[in-house]
Amino acid sequence: MAQALPEVYELAQALERLPGPRGASASDDGGEHVRAVLAGFHCRLEALRRSLNRLPRAAFDSMLVNSRETPTHFKWNLYRGPRSGLTLWLHEYKPPDLVDAAYVEAPHNHRYGFTSLILTGGYLHTRFLVDPVGQDRARVTDVRPEFLAPGATYTLTPDDWHNVTRAREGTVTLIAQERPTRAYSTSLSTSPDAPLGTRTGTLRYHYPVEARWRTLRSVLGRPHERKSQ
């Protein structure tokens, strides 16, 4: 499918040629090389728009297979490396009236490292330092907000905590995602009454559907009540 979008295919090949992981979590440069490649892609935004307008139906159907909706945005799958684990996405953010504010504001991490390029719009990106205070409890000890405009890039590892709020109408980002390094992501549910930098909350673990395959088989294998005759 990526070859139907020449700009995406060329970007993927440039990222695939980088040494080591295609992101932040295990690279020595902290994602600097990936950010440089993505930043150079921003000038090709108009060419990408034209290619998307000409996308054949078969390529669009192929894109849809791995695309999905989340509570905050739509994830359009552009490329998935068969061996490297590199995945490219367009994240199309929903209008504010379609987003659950409590979900958006919760600090969270991801199963994978990634680098993001703001293509259009912009949002408030906040990094958090989160320290465990028990088995399922943690405390936010530092907050670092920054508004990101088109052309801005940033890199997160699977251990970094952040959130994205105040997305402008029409915000779209390009994501270069690494292969997942664990089976779940984590969010921190806190009380909104305390200042964010001193909040303590409950850790919640989130598993993607593919991680539940064994659970599904187990549930289907349990004896069920038979319909009474």
ABEGO torsion letter per residue (X at the ends): XAAABAAAAAAAAAAAABBEBABAAABAAGGAAAAAAAAAAAAAAAAAAAAAAABBAAAAAAAAAABBBBAABBBBBABBBAAAGBBBBBBBBBBAAABBAAAAABBBBBABBBBBBBABEEBBBBBBBBBBAEAABBBBABBBBBBBBBGBBBBBBAABBBBBBGBBBGBBBBBBBBBBABABBBBBBBBAABBAAABBBBBBBBBBAAAAAAAAAAAAABBBBBBBX
